[in-house]
Structure formats: C-alpha cells, structure tokens
Amino acid sequence: MNRHNLDGHYTDEAFREYFNLFDETEIKGNHYWGKSDDGVFNYWLFDEFDHYISSVLYDIEIEKPIVFEDIQNDDNGYLLVFLLDSSVNYKDKKIGSGYVEGAAIFNAHRRTIVKCDPGQKIKGITVHLSEKLLQNTGRENYDELNDLLKNNSNWVFFEHITYEMEQCIRELFALQSERIGKYGFSSAKILELITHFFTQFYTHRTGQKKFDLTQKETEDIFNIKTILVSDLMYPPTIESLSQELGVSIPKLRKDFKNVFGLSPHQFIIRERLHEARRKVIQTKESMTEISDLLGFTDSSHFTKLYKKEFGITPLTERKQKHS
C-alpha cells in the first residue's frame, strides 16, 4: 500500500517533489496532474499568502489501495478539510457525501491518516490556516473559542457542510477554468469558505444554533439532500421521501428547512440554478438546452429565476465572462 505524504508543506517545491511518485505528470500554473498505478490525481495549489494560509483543491480517482498522510506543522495553526461529492474515513469516523458531517478541523501537529480503496473518488479542499489569520478574520468571536482552540491536546472537530460552504467549493472548482482573475477570486472564495465554517463552528459550540433533531433524524435529512442533488432533473417527490423515511410530509418539510433554511422544493430550485450557472459560464449550451436539461418550465421562466437569484440574466453573464 503506497503512501502519499505532503507533511503540511503546500508549496510549489513540495508538490514538485511529491509528483516524482507518478509515472506521468503535467504541471501548468497552479494545476498539478499526475497518473500512476495508484490512480489519477489532480491538485490545484494556492499559496499566495505565505505562512498565513495555504490551500489545495483536489479531485482524485483511486485505482489501488493507498494511504494519504498530512499534518499541520505550525505550532499555532489549524488544518481544515472539506469534502464534496465524496467521503473518507478518519479512523472510525466517516465524513462526506451521505453522512451528516462533511468537514473537519484538526489542531497543530496532529497527523491525519486516510486509507483509500480502489474505485474511490476524493474531491474537496484542504486548508492550512495560521492562528494569526483566524484571529484577524474572526476577531469578533475568537475570544469565546480561545479555550477550545488553544487546548494543547490533539483534537479534531467535525461539522456538516452547509449549502453556502458547498457552493463555495463548487465555485472554486469552476474558477480553475477561468483565464482571468482565477487566483484572486479563488483566494477570496477560500476565505469565504473558512468564514462560513467558523461561523457554524462558533454557533454550534456556543449553543446559539440547534437543529433540535435526533441523530437519526439529522442523518435522514442529510441523506435526503444527497438524494435530491444526485438527480436534479427527476428528483423524488416529497410523498415518496415521506413514505421511505416513515415521517409525515409536514415534519419532513419542517426538519429539512430547519437544517438547510429552505423547503425541499426551494432547495431543488436553488441547486438547479447554481448548476445552470456553471453550465452558462463553462459550456456553449444554449439557454433553452440548459433550461430543458435542468427541468425548468421554459427558457423564459429559467431566465426570470436566474436573474432573481444572481441579479443578471444568464445570456448577459455568459457574454460578460467570455468578452
């Protein structure tokens, strides 16, 4: 079982050394692509802020059993992990798609070890964050978390990924195909992602936000979310979900809105719109094709909803992005 080890060094030099493991490689800008018997590995490195913050996006397809290892070497730093459309196992804790938690924070000098199996896909972002940056960006609440974060023992906390976090990650991946503004917008989006995480971390740890659901009910709601986003064109009806889970439709709607801030129907519409936006920006499909593909009534209805969500029509946004 091969080991893939970065040891907390998110720099161009460290990645070039790491990519000596691969049989085929291509490095272009901040994108590192490698292929070997272990699988196909895509990384995008962001290290513009020196020791304050460094991040790596990854999209990996595993072909042989491997182990990933990482560590936060900074004595006063933190390691944040966010997963998208994939899951991993940290010792006995599974996080990611299909599970309640999809993000984790580790403190300094805690080695994270993830074992991966053939056929597994891993997609997400890992961030090395200095204490100084966290103090500066979260100064209004930092003192209230100081005792928790400054605990000298090795610790890890898990959080669920909110809709806002998920959209930040999806937009980060979409930005990597941009020719202009990629680094600046990506860095801003990473800071936004971290802010969403610590906003939730703060509210959960200070008792300001409670779902008031059992563990089983919470898991069911997150499973529903996974089911809905897996087929935006033909999502299951709320009646079928209600029957499958054995709960009433009003309770399902209430619990879903309690967790995600939207009803299942509203959630589907917003997911469709964000998927449509990715297609508007990244493809040449017509507005009618995008509208039909994602289940909108017609292109006029699609354009109206799009402008309400993003403040611009899809055609205008496409022209602006590609002008």
C-alpha positions in Angstrom: 0.0 0.0 0.0 1.7 3.2 -1.2 1.8 6.3 1.0 1.1 9.8 -0.3 2.6 12.3 2.2 2.8 16.1 2.0 3.6 16.7 5.7 1.9 20.0 5.7 4.1 21.6 3.0 1.8 23.2 0.5 4.4 24.9 -1.8 5.3 24.5 -5.4 8.6 22.9 -4.4 6.9 20.3 -2.2 4.4 19.4 -4.9 7.1 19.0 -7.5 8.9 16.7 -5.2 5.7 14.8 -4.4 5.0 14.4 -8.1 8.1 12.3 -8.5 5.9 9.4 -7.3 3.9 9.5 -10.6 4.7 7.9 -13.9 3.1 10.7 -15.9 2.9 14.3 -14.8 1.9 17.7 -16.1 2.3 20.9 -14.2 0.6 24.0 -15.6 0.4 27.1 -13.4 -1.1 26.0 -10.1 -2.5 22.8 -11.6 -0.6 19.6 -10.9 -1.8 16.4 -12.7 -0.3 13.0 -12.1 -1.0 9.4 -13.1 0.4 6.1 -11.8 -0.8 2.7 -10.9 -2.3 4.3 -7.8 -4.7 6.4 -9.9 -5.3 9.8 -11.4 -4.5 12.8 -9.3 -5.5 16.5 -9.8 -4.4 19.2 -7.4 -4.7 23.0 -7.6 -2.3 24.8 -5.2 -3.0 28.2 -3.6 0.0 29.6 -1.6 -0.2 33.3 -2.3 -0.4 34.2 1.4 2.8 32.6 2.5 2.6 31.1 6.0 -0.8 32.7 6.9 -2.8 30.3 4.7 -2.1 27.7 2.0 -4.7 25.5 0.4 -5.0 22.7 -2.1 -8.1 21.7 -4.2 -8.1 18.0 -5.2 -10.0 15.7 -7.5 -8.6 12.2 -7.2 -9.6 8.8 -8.7 -8.0 5.9 -6.7 -7.1 2.7 -8.6 -5.0 0.8 -5.9 -5.1 0.9 -2.1 -3.2 3.9 -0.8 -2.8 6.0 2.3 -2.8 9.8 2.5 -1.0 11.5 5.3 -0.9 15.2 6.3 0.0 17.3 9.3 -0.3 20.9 10.4 3.3 21.7 11.4 2.6 25.3 12.6 2.5 25.2 16.4 -0.3 27.7 16.4 -2.2 26.6 13.3 -5.1 24.5 12.1 -5.9 22.0 9.3 -9.3 22.2 7.7 -10.7 19.6 5.4 -13.9 19.9 3.3 -15.2 17.1 1.1 -17.5 17.4 -1.9 -19.5 14.6 -3.6 -17.2 12.0 -1.9 -16.4 10.6 1.5 -13.4 9.3 3.5 -12.8 7.6 6.8 -10.8 9.3 9.5 -10.1 6.3 11.8 -13.6 5.2 12.7 -15.3 8.4 11.6 -16.8 8.6 8.1 -17.4 12.1 6.7 -18.5 13.4 3.4 -21.4 12.7 0.9 -24.1 10.6 2.6 -23.0 11.5 6.1 -24.0 14.3 8.5 -20.5 15.8 8.7 -18.5 16.8 5.7 -15.8 19.0 7.2 -13.2 18.7 9.9 -10.7 20.9 11.8 -7.5 19.5 13.3 -5.1 21.3 15.6 -1.3 21.6 15.3 0.9 18.5 15.0 -2.0 16.1 14.6 -1.2 13.7 11.8 -4.3 12.8 9.7 -4.3 9.4 8.0 -6.8 8.4 5.4 -6.9 4.9 3.8 -8.4 4.7 0.4 -9.7 1.8 -1.6 -9.7 1.1 -5.4 -12.5 2.8 -7.2 -12.8 5.5 -4.5 -13.0 9.1 -5.6 -12.0 12.0 -3.4 -12.9 15.6 -4.1 -12.5 18.6 -1.9 -10.1 21.2 -0.4 -7.7 21.1 2.5 -6.6 24.4 4.1 -3.6 25.1 6.4 -4.6 28.1 8.4 -2.5 30.1 10.9 -3.8 31.2 14.2 -2.9 34.8 13.3 -5.2 34.8 10.2 -8.0 33.2 12.2 -7.7 35.9 14.9 -7.8 38.7 12.3 -10.7 37.4 10.3 -12.8 36.1 13.2 -11.8 38.7 15.9 -15.4 39.4 17.0 -15.8 35.8 18.2 -12.3 34.5 18.6 -12.0 35.1 22.4 -15.1 32.9 23.0 -13.4 30.0 21.3 -10.0 30.6 22.6 -10.1 28.0 25.4 -11.3 25.4 22.9 -8.9 26.1 20.1 -5.9 26.6 22.4 -6.3 23.2 24.0 -2.8 21.6 23.9 -4.1 18.0 23.4 -4.6 16.6 20.0 -8.2 17.3 19.0 -10.5 17.1 15.9 -14.0 18.5 15.5 -16.4 17.6 12.7 -19.0 19.8 11.1 -21.7 19.4 8.4 -21.2 21.3 5.2 -23.8 24.0 4.7 -25.2 25.0 1.4 -23.1 28.1 1.4 -19.9 26.0 2.0 -20.8 23.6 -0.7 -21.4 26.4 -3.2 -18.0 28.0 -2.3 -16.3 24.7 -3.1 -18.2 24.1 -6.4 -17.4 27.7 -7.4 -13.7 27.1 -6.5 -13.6 24.2 -8.9 -15.4 26.2 -11.6 -12.9 29.1 -11.2 -10.0 26.8 -12.2 -11.1 27.0 -15.8 -11.0 30.8 -15.8 -8.3 32.6 -17.7 -8.5 36.0 -15.9 -8.9 36.6 -12.2 -8.6 32.9 -11.2 -6.1 33.4 -8.3 -7.7 36.5 -6.8 -11.2 35.2 -6.9 -10.1 31.7 -5.7 -8.3 33.2 -2.7 -11.4 35.3 -1.9 -13.6 32.3 -2.2 -11.3 30.2 0.2 -11.6 33.0 2.8 -15.4 33.0 2.3 -15.4 29.2 2.8 -13.4 29.5 6.0 -15.7 32.2 7.3 -18.7 30.1 6.7 -17.1 27.2 8.5 -16.1 29.2 11.6 -19.5 30.9 11.7 -21.1 27.5 12.0 -18.3 26.2 14.3 -18.9 29.2 16.6 -22.7 28.9 16.7 -22.6 25.1 17.4 -20.0 25.5 20.1 -21.8 28.4 21.9 -25.2 26.9 21.7 -26.7 29.6 19.5 -28.0 27.2 16.9 -29.6 23.8 17.4 -31.4 21.6 14.9 -33.5 20.1 17.7 -33.4 16.7 15.9 -32.2 13.3 16.9 -29.1 11.9 15.4 -31.2 9.6 13.2 -33.4 12.4 12.1 -30.4 14.6 11.2 -28.8 11.7 9.2 -32.1 11.2 7.3 -32.3 14.9 6.4 -28.7 14.9 5.1 -29.4 11.7 3.1 -32.5 13.4 1.5 -30.2 16.3 0.5 -27.8 13.8 -1.1 -30.7 12.1 -3.0 -32.1 15.4 -4.2 -28.8 16.7 -5.6 -28.0 13.4 -7.3 -30.9 13.8 -9.8 -32.0 17.4 -10.2 -33.9 16.6 -13.4 -36.1 13.9 -11.8 -35.9 14.3 -8.0 -38.1 12.0 -5.9 -41.4 13.5 -4.7 -41.8 14.6 -1.1 -44.5 12.0 -0.9 -42.1 9.2 -1.8 -39.4 10.5 0.6 -42.0 10.7 3.3 -43.0 7.1 2.8 -39.4 5.9 2.6 -38.5 7.5 5.9 -41.8 6.9 7.7 -42.4 10.5 8.6 -45.2 12.9 7.8 -44.8 15.4 5.0 -45.1 18.4 7.3 -42.4 17.1 9.6 -40.1 16.3 6.7 -40.5 19.8 5.3 -40.0 21.4 8.7 -36.9 19.3 9.6 -35.4 20.0 6.1 -35.9 23.7 6.4 -34.6 23.7 10.0 -31.3 22.3 8.7 -30.9 23.9 5.3 -33.1 27.0 5.6 -35.2 26.0 2.6 -38.0 23.6 1.8 -37.0 20.6 -0.3 -38.7 22.2 -3.4 -36.9 25.6 -2.8 -33.6 23.7 -2.3 -34.0 21.9 -5.6 -34.7 25.1 -7.5 -31.6 26.8 -6.0 -29.5 23.7 -6.8 -30.8 23.7 -10.4 -30.0 27.4 -10.7 -26.4 27.0 -9.4 -25.9 24.1 -11.7 -27.3 26.1 -14.6 -24.9 28.9 -13.8 -22.0 26.5 -14.1 -23.3 25.5 -17.5 -23.9 29.1 -18.6 -20.3 30.0 -17.7 -18.4 26.8 -18.7 -20.3 25.4 -21.7 -21.7 26.6 -25.0 -25.1 25.0 -24.5 -28.0 27.4 -25.4 -30.3 28.8 -22.7 -33.1 26.6 -24.0 -30.9 23.5 -23.7 -29.8 24.3 -20.2 -33.4 25.1 -19.2 -34.7 21.8 -20.6 -31.8 19.8 -19.1 -32.4 21.0 -15.6 -36.2 20.8 -15.6 -37.3 24.4 -15.8 -40.7 25.1 -17.4 -39.2 27.1 -20.3 -36.3 29.4 -21.1 -38.3 32.5 -20.1 -39.1 31.1 -16.7 -35.5 30.0 -16.3 -34.2 33.5 -17.2 -36.6 35.1 -14.7 -35.5 32.8 -11.8 -31.8 33.2 -12.8 -32.0 37.0 -12.7 -33.8 36.9 -9.3 -31.1 34.6 -7.8 -27.9 36.2 -9.4 -29.0 39.7 -10.3 -28.2 39.2 -14.0 -29.7 37.3 -16.9 -27.8 34.1 -18.0 -27.1 35.4 -21.5 -25.7 38.6 -20.2 -23.5 36.8 -17.7 -22.2 34.5 -20.4 -21.3 37.4 -22.6 -19.5 39.2 -19.7 -17.5 36.1 -18.8 -16.3 35.5 -22.3 -15.9 39.0 -23.6 
